[in-house]
Amino acid sequence: MTTSTTSESSAATPLFDLQALVVAVRRRRRLWCAMALLGLVAGAALAVLLPPPPSAVTKVLVAHAEDQPNDTGTLMRTDVAVLGTTRIADEALRALKSREKPEDFMRDYRGTGLTNNVMQIDVTGGSDAEAVARAKALADAFIADHVRRMRETATAESKALLDQRDRMRNELAQVNEEIGSRTPESEPTASATIETLFARRAELNSRIADFDQRAAEARTGTPKVVAGTQIVDAPRAVR
């Protein structure tokens, strides 16, 4: 009999007393309101007494020789990583004629890839003018470094293709010499060998032309990268 009464009492008691919670909140309503008001006042005072440092922003259009429509942003992530290196920071500081360490300067700016070809640079400084100057120096340093790397890559690629072309030309000269020393009239049994040599000469001529074209394309792509990489949104202070 006792067990049944206990079970009924336990089933009737709710696990979560909503009414008690509402009563407790009402009792502490003034406390919560006071804390919220205090937090608001503290936040406003902090914003007035400790305002964020002056900052500037600029946007750079970055052209790549390897640009593809299906690129997943790998090239832009590389550009952002290059921006955050001591080499870029050092070049920008030299343009600013600043003695600040590149490692310290790197803490004051960041790059963000907005698209596969547009990068935003955010910089802070001691004043609006300093922040804008820093943004301009960073953008110029990145563009110069990017163009230099693209030119070096194109030059190396073109040289490698021309080296292969020259090897093909040397082999072609040997084939031509061998063809000139064998004629069907002097050696009727060597006609099959001569046909093979003619086929090899045609193949070598085709490959030489292909290497010439690829080397020219590698050189032609550099001006496009140089002209395409530029500041598209001038540095400006951010309020």
MARDREN-385886 format. One record per residue (C-alpha): residue number from 1; x, y, z. Coordinates in pm, 1 decimal, m for minus. Example, Ala and Ser with C-alpha at 12.3 -4.5 7.8 and 13.67 -1.06 7.14 Angstrom:
BEGIN
atom i: 1	u: 1230.0	v: m450.0	w: 780.0 .
atom i: 2	u: 1367.0	v: m106.0	w: 714.0 .
This chain:
BEGIN
atom i: 1	u: 0.0	v: 0.0	w: 0.0 .
atom i: 2	u: 287.5	v: 233.7	w: 85.0 .
atom i: 3	u: 469.9	v: 146.4	w: m235.6 .
atom i: 4	u: 167.4	v: 236.9	w: m450.7 .
atom i: 5	u: 124.9	v: 573.3	w: m280.0 .
atom i: 6	u: 493.3	v: 656.7	w: m329.8 .
atom i: 7	u: 476.6	v: 567.8	w: m700.0 .
atom i: 8	u: 171.8	v: 786.9	w: m754.8 .
atom i: 9	u: 340.7	v: 1077.9	w: m576.1 .
atom i: 10	u: 656.5	v: 1044.4	w: m788.2 .
atom i: 11	u: 457.5	v: 1035.0	w: m1112.2 .
atom i: 12	u: 264.1	v: 1347.3	w: m1017.5 .
atom i: 13	u: 577.6	v: 1550.9	w: m939.2 .
atom i: 14	u: 709.7	v: 1720.7	w: m1258.8 .
atom i: 15	u: 1078.8	v: 1694.8	w: m1341.5 .
atom i: 16	u: 1096.2	v: 2066.9	w: m1431.7 .
atom i: 17	u: 905.3	v: 2320.8	w: m1222.9 .
atom i: 18	u: 833.5	v: 2601.1	w: m1471.9 .
atom i: 19	u: 632.0	v: 2802.8	w: m1225.3 .
atom i: 20	u: 913.6	v: 2808.0	w: m975.9 .
atom i: 21	u: 1153.9	v: 2919.2	w: m1246.4 .
atom i: 22	u: 926.6	v: 3207.1	w: m1348.6 .
atom i: 23	u: 897.6	v: 3317.1	w: m986.2 .
atom i: 24	u: 1276.3	v: 3305.2	w: m944.6 .
atom i: 25	u: 1330.9	v: 3511.7	w: m1260.8 .
atom i: 26	u: 1076.9	v: 3770.1	w: m1145.7 .
atom i: 27	u: 1248.6	v: 3800.7	w: m811.8 .
atom i: 28	u: 1584.2	v: 3863.8	w: m981.3 .
atom i: 29	u: 1445.0	v: 4081.9	w: m1259.8 .
atom i: 30	u: 1591.6	v: 4395.6	w: m1114.8 .
atom i: 31	u: 1929.1	v: 4227.8	w: m1079.4 .
atom i: 32	u: 1932.7	v: 4112.5	w: m1442.6 .
atom i: 33	u: 1823.6	v: 4454.3	w: m1568.7 .
atom i: 34	u: 2090.0	v: 4624.4	w: m1360.7 .
atom i: 35	u: 2359.0	v: 4389.5	w: m1494.3 .
atom i: 36	u: 2246.2	v: 4445.2	w: m1854.3 .
atom i: 37	u: 2251.2	v: 4822.3	w: m1807.8 .
atom i: 38	u: 2593.9	v: 4804.5	w: m1646.1 .
atom i: 39	u: 2728.7	v: 4599.0	w: m1937.3 .
atom i: 40	u: 2587.6	v: 4848.4	w: m2187.6 .
atom i: 41	u: 2745.3	v: 5141.7	w: m2007.8 .
atom i: 42	u: 3076.8	v: 4958.0	w: m1973.9 .
atom i: 43	u: 3078.1	v: 4872.2	w: m2344.3 .
atom i: 44	u: 3003.8	v: 5230.0	w: m2446.0 .
atom i: 45	u: 3273.1	v: 5363.1	w: m2214.1 .
atom i: 46	u: 3524.6	v: 5112.4	w: m2352.3 .
atom i: 47	u: 3444.4	v: 5217.0	w: m2708.5 .
atom i: 48	u: 3499.4	v: 5582.8	w: m2617.4 .
atom i: 49	u: 3809.4	v: 5538.5	w: m2402.7 .
atom i: 50	u: 3970.6	v: 5263.6	w: m2613.6 .
atom i: 51	u: 3861.6	v: 5317.6	w: m2976.4 .
atom i: 52	u: 3984.5	v: 5073.5	w: m3242.9 .
atom i: 53	u: 4309.0	v: 5178.1	w: m3412.9 .
atom i: 54	u: 4283.9	v: 5369.4	w: m3740.7 .
atom i: 55	u: 4263.2	v: 5130.3	w: m4030.8 .
atom i: 56	u: 4267.1	v: 5133.7	w: m4410.1 .
atom i: 57	u: 4164.0	v: 4892.6	w: m4682.3 .
atom i: 58	u: 4257.3	v: 4836.9	w: m5045.8 .
atom i: 59	u: 4176.9	v: 4574.3	w: m5307.4 .
atom i: 60	u: 4416.4	v: 4420.6	w: m5557.8 .
atom i: 61	u: 4327.3	v: 4236.9	w: m5878.4 .
atom i: 62	u: 4571.6	v: 3946.1	w: m5911.7 .
atom i: 63	u: 4619.1	v: 3781.3	w: m6252.1 .
atom i: 64	u: 4768.7	v: 3433.1	w: m6277.4 .
atom i: 65	u: 4919.8	v: 3260.1	w: m6575.8 .
atom i: 66	u: 4751.2	v: 2939.3	w: m6453.7 .
atom i: 67	u: 4402.5	v: 3090.3	w: m6411.6 .
atom i: 68	u: 4129.9	v: 2833.5	w: m6473.7 .
atom i: 69	u: 3749.4	v: 2873.3	w: m6450.7 .
atom i: 70	u: 3726.7	v: 2571.2	w: m6221.0 .
atom i: 71	u: 3996.1	v: 2690.9	w: m5980.0 .
atom i: 72	u: 3889.6	v: 2626.7	w: m5619.9 .
atom i: 73	u: 4078.5	v: 2926.4	w: m5482.1 .
atom i: 74	u: 4416.3	v: 2758.2	w: m5442.5 .
atom i: 75	u: 4599.4	v: 3036.7	w: m5626.4 .
atom i: 76	u: 4437.0	v: 3309.6	w: m5416.8 .
atom i: 77	u: 4515.0	v: 3124.6	w: m5093.4 .
atom i: 78	u: 4875.5	v: 3116.4	w: m5207.5 .
atom i: 79	u: 4865.3	v: 3491.5	w: m5274.8 .
atom i: 80	u: 4725.5	v: 3559.5	w: m4926.8 .
atom i: 81	u: 4999.0	v: 3342.5	w: m4775.1 .
atom i: 82	u: 5267.0	v: 3527.4	w: m4974.6 .
atom i: 83	u: 5129.2	v: 3862.1	w: m4853.7 .
atom i: 84	u: 5177.0	v: 3745.4	w: m4495.6 .
atom i: 85	u: 5550.8	v: 3686.5	w: m4531.3 .
atom i: 86	u: 5843.9	v: 3885.3	w: m4399.6 .
atom i: 87	u: 5962.3	v: 3946.5	w: m4756.3 .
atom i: 88	u: 5650.2	v: 4147.8	w: m4845.7 .
atom i: 89	u: 5645.0	v: 4319.5	w: m4506.7 .
atom i: 90	u: 6011.9	v: 4413.8	w: m4541.3 .
atom i: 91	u: 5962.1	v: 4557.7	w: m4892.1 .
atom i: 92	u: 5666.9	v: 4763.8	w: m4772.6 .
atom i: 93	u: 5860.9	v: 4895.0	w: m4472.0 .
atom i: 94	u: 6147.5	v: 4995.9	w: m4699.2 .
atom i: 95	u: 5907.3	v: 5195.7	w: m4914.8 .
atom i: 96	u: 5771.6	v: 5358.9	w: m4598.3 .
atom i: 97	u: 6127.4	v: 5420.2	w: m4472.8 .
atom i: 98	u: 6026.7	v: 5262.9	w: m4143.8 .
atom i: 99	u: 6257.1	v: 5088.7	w: m3897.1 .
atom i: 100	u: 5980.0	v: 4864.7	w: m3767.8 .
atom i: 101	u: 6054.1	v: 4494.1	w: m3773.3 .
atom i: 102	u: 5871.1	v: 4295.6	w: m4042.7 .
atom i: 103	u: 5753.6	v: 4046.8	w: m3780.2 .
atom i: 104	u: 5584.3	v: 4326.9	w: m3585.3 .
atom i: 105	u: 5436.8	v: 4484.3	w: m3895.9 .
atom i: 106	u: 5281.9	v: 4153.3	w: m4002.2 .
atom i: 107	u: 5056.9	v: 4166.1	w: m3695.4 .
atom i: 108	u: 4900.0	v: 4490.8	w: m3821.4 .
atom i: 109	u: 4764.4	v: 4368.2	w: m4154.2 .
atom i: 110	u: 4591.7	v: 4074.7	w: m4315.4 .
atom i: 111	u: 4488.7	v: 3964.1	w: m4662.6 .
atom i: 112	u: 4151.8	v: 3816.7	w: m4756.3 .
atom i: 113	u: 4064.3	v: 3644.2	w: m5081.6 .
atom i: 114	u: 3731.1	v: 3785.3	w: m5197.9 .
atom i: 115	u: 3732.0	v: 3592.8	w: m5526.8 .
atom i: 116	u: 3980.7	v: 3382.9	w: m5721.6 .
atom i: 117	u: 4144.2	v: 3703.3	w: m5846.6 .
atom i: 118	u: 4058.1	v: 3980.3	w: m5598.0 .
atom i: 119	u: 4240.3	v: 4017.8	w: m5266.8 .
atom i: 120	u: 4153.9	v: 4267.0	w: m4994.9 .
atom i: 121	u: 4426.2	v: 4406.9	w: m4769.9 .
atom i: 122	u: 4329.6	v: 4545.8	w: m4428.1 .
atom i: 123	u: 4591.2	v: 4749.2	w: m4238.2 .
atom i: 124	u: 4602.2	v: 4938.0	w: m3909.7 .
atom i: 125	u: 4822.9	v: 5233.9	w: m3822.8 .
atom i: 126	u: 4880.7	v: 5515.7	w: m3580.3 .
atom i: 127	u: 4659.4	v: 5748.0	w: m3786.1 .
atom i: 128	u: 4434.6	v: 5734.0	w: m4090.1 .
atom i: 129	u: 4710.9	v: 5874.0	w: m4310.2 .
atom i: 130	u: 4961.9	v: 5618.3	w: m4182.9 .
atom i: 131	u: 4716.1	v: 5332.1	w: m4233.8 .
atom i: 132	u: 4647.4	v: 5443.2	w: m4591.6 .
atom i: 133	u: 5020.9	v: 5474.8	w: m4663.8 .
atom i: 134	u: 5079.7	v: 5127.2	w: m4521.3 .
atom i: 135	u: 4802.8	v: 4979.9	w: m4736.0 .
atom i: 136	u: 4949.4	v: 5141.1	w: m5048.7 .
atom i: 137	u: 5300.3	v: 5020.6	w: m4967.5 .
atom i: 138	u: 5178.0	v: 4665.9	w: m4905.3 .
atom i: 139	u: 4977.7	v: 4655.7	w: m5227.8 .
atom i: 140	u: 5271.6	v: 4788.5	w: m5429.5 .
atom i: 141	u: 5514.0	v: 4544.2	w: m5265.8 .
atom i: 142	u: 5284.4	v: 4248.7	w: m5333.2 .
atom i: 143	u: 5225.5	v: 4348.2	w: m5696.1 .
atom i: 144	u: 5598.8	v: 4392.9	w: m5760.7 .
atom i: 145	u: 5676.2	v: 4056.3	w: m5601.1 .
atom i: 146	u: 5395.5	v: 3881.1	w: m5789.6 .
atom i: 147	u: 5504.7	v: 4024.5	w: m6125.3 .
atom i: 148	u: 5867.8	v: 3933.5	w: m6057.9 .
atom i: 149	u: 5777.8	v: 3574.9	w: m5970.5 .
atom i: 150	u: 5555.7	v: 3538.2	w: m6277.4 .
atom i: 151	u: 5832.8	v: 3673.6	w: m6501.6 .
atom i: 152	u: 6089.1	v: 3439.1	w: m6352.3 .
atom i: 153	u: 5853.9	v: 3144.2	w: m6396.9 .
atom i: 154	u: 5780.6	v: 3237.6	w: m6758.1 .
atom i: 155	u: 6149.6	v: 3285.9	w: m6834.1 .
atom i: 156	u: 6240.8	v: 2950.0	w: m6683.0 .
atom i: 157	u: 5959.3	v: 2774.2	w: m6868.0 .
atom i: 158	u: 6051.5	v: 2938.9	w: m7198.2 .
atom i: 159	u: 6420.0	v: 2850.6	w: m7154.8 .
atom i: 160	u: 6336.2	v: 2486.4	w: m7082.4 .
atom i: 161	u: 6121.4	v: 2467.2	w: m7397.2 .
atom i: 162	u: 6388.6	v: 2632.3	w: m7611.9 .
atom i: 163	u: 6652.1	v: 2394.3	w: m7475.2 .
atom i: 164	u: 6436.5	v: 2101.4	w: m7583.1 .
atom i: 165	u: 6388.1	v: 2266.2	w: m7923.4 .
atom i: 166	u: 6763.6	v: 2302.7	w: m7966.4 .
atom i: 167	u: 6814.8	v: 1935.4	w: m7886.7 .
atom i: 168	u: 6556.3	v: 1849.7	w: m8150.8 .
atom i: 169	u: 6737.7	v: 2073.8	w: m8399.3 .
atom i: 170	u: 7067.7	v: 1897.6	w: m8334.0 .
atom i: 171	u: 6902.1	v: 1562.0	w: m8391.3 .
atom i: 172	u: 6736.7	v: 1699.3	w: m8707.1 .
atom i: 173	u: 7075.4	v: 1805.8	w: m8840.5 .
atom i: 174	u: 7206.7	v: 1454.7	w: m8789.0 .
atom i: 175	u: 6904.0	v: 1304.9	w: m8964.1 .
atom i: 176	u: 6943.2	v: 1541.3	w: m9258.7 .
atom i: 177	u: 7309.8	v: 1452.4	w: m9285.2 .
atom i: 178	u: 7229.0	v: 1083.1	w: m9282.8 .
atom i: 179	u: 6959.2	v: 1131.9	w: m9546.9 .
atom i: 180	u: 7205.4	v: 1317.6	w: m9765.7 .
atom i: 181	u: 7455.9	v: 1034.5	w: m9744.0 .
atom i: 182	u: 7200.3	v: 768.2	w: m9847.4 .
atom i: 183	u: 7012.6	v: 777.2	w: m10176.7 .
atom i: 184	u: 6803.1	v: 503.9	w: m10338.0 .
atom i: 185	u: 7013.5	v: 527.4	w: m10652.8 .
atom i: 186	u: 7339.3	v: 443.4	w: m10471.8 .
atom i: 187	u: 7188.0	v: 195.9	w: m10227.2 .
atom i: 188	u: 6864.2	v: 46.4	w: m10359.3 .
atom i: 189	u: 6836.0	v: m184.8	w: m10059.3 .
atom i: 190	u: 6838.4	v: 110.8	w: m9816.5 .
atom i: 191	u: 6507.4	v: 260.6	w: m9933.5 .
atom i: 192	u: 6327.5	v: 142.4	w: m9619.8 .
atom i: 193	u: 6588.1	v: 308.2	w: m9400.1 .
atom i: 194	u: 6556.6	v: 632.4	w: m9594.8 .
atom i: 195	u: 6178.3	v: 630.8	w: m9553.2 .
atom i: 196	u: 6227.6	v: 589.6	w: m9180.2 .
atom i: 197	u: 6467.3	v: 884.3	w: m9177.5 .
atom i: 198	u: 6220.8	v: 1100.9	w: m9371.4 .
atom i: 199	u: 5947.1	v: 1013.3	w: m9123.4 .
atom i: 200	u: 6177.1	v: 1099.1	w: m8834.8 .
atom i: 201	u: 6265.8	v: 1432.8	w: m8997.9 .
atom i: 202	u: 5897.8	v: 1523.6	w: m9033.7 .
atom i: 203	u: 5836.0	v: 1435.3	w: m8669.7 .
atom i: 204	u: 6132.4	v: 1643.7	w: m8555.4 .
atom i: 205	u: 6017.7	v: 1942.7	w: m8760.6 .
atom i: 206	u: 5671.9	v: 1917.5	w: m8604.0 .
atom i: 207	u: 5810.2	v: 1896.3	w: m8250.9 .
atom i: 208	u: 6046.8	v: 2188.7	w: m8310.7 .
atom i: 209	u: 5755.7	v: 2403.7	w: m8427.9 .
atom i: 210	u: 5556.2	v: 2295.7	w: m8122.4 .
atom i: 211	u: 5837.2	v: 2390.8	w: m7883.4 .
atom i: 212	u: 5872.9	v: 2728.0	w: m8055.7 .
atom i: 213	u: 5502.6	v: 2798.0	w: m8016.5 .
atom i: 214	u: 5491.3	v: 2692.4	w: m7650.9 .
atom i: 215	u: 5795.3	v: 2904.8	w: m7568.5 .
atom i: 216	u: 5635.1	v: 3204.6	w: m7738.2 .
atom i: 217	u: 5311.0	v: 3147.8	w: m7543.9 .
atom i: 218	u: 5504.8	v: 3133.2	w: m7218.4 .
atom i: 219	u: 5665.9	v: 3469.6	w: m7295.7 .
atom i: 220	u: 5339.6	v: 3620.6	w: m7419.0 .
atom i: 221	u: 5153.7	v: 3527.5	w: m7100.8 .
atom i: 222	u: 5376.6	v: 3744.8	w: m6881.8 .
atom i: 223	u: 5259.3	v: 4084.0	w: m7014.6 .
atom i: 224	u: 4900.0	v: 3978.7	w: m6949.1 .
atom i: 225	u: 4987.0	v: 3898.8	w: m6588.8 .
atom i: 226	u: 5177.4	v: 4225.5	w: m6549.9 .
atom i: 227	u: 4894.3	v: 4434.5	w: m6695.9 .
atom i: 228	u: 4623.6	v: 4239.9	w: m6513.0 .
atom i: 229	u: 4772.9	v: 4265.9	w: m6164.0 .
atom i: 230	u: 4686.6	v: 4608.5	w: m6026.2 .
atom i: 231	u: 4515.3	v: 4802.6	w: m5749.0 .
atom i: 232	u: 4145.9	v: 4820.1	w: m5833.4 .
atom i: 233	u: 4026.8	v: 4990.2	w: m5516.0 .
atom i: 234	u: 4255.8	v: 5270.5	w: m5398.3 .
atom i: 235	u: 4363.5	v: 5259.4	w: m5031.5 .
atom i: 236	u: 4122.6	v: 5448.8	w: m4810.9 .
atom i: 237	u: 4066.2	v: 5494.6	w: m4440.8 .
atom i: 238	u: 3792.3	v: 5286.7	w: m4281.7 .
atom i: 239	u: 3566.5	v: 5460.5	w: m4031.6 .
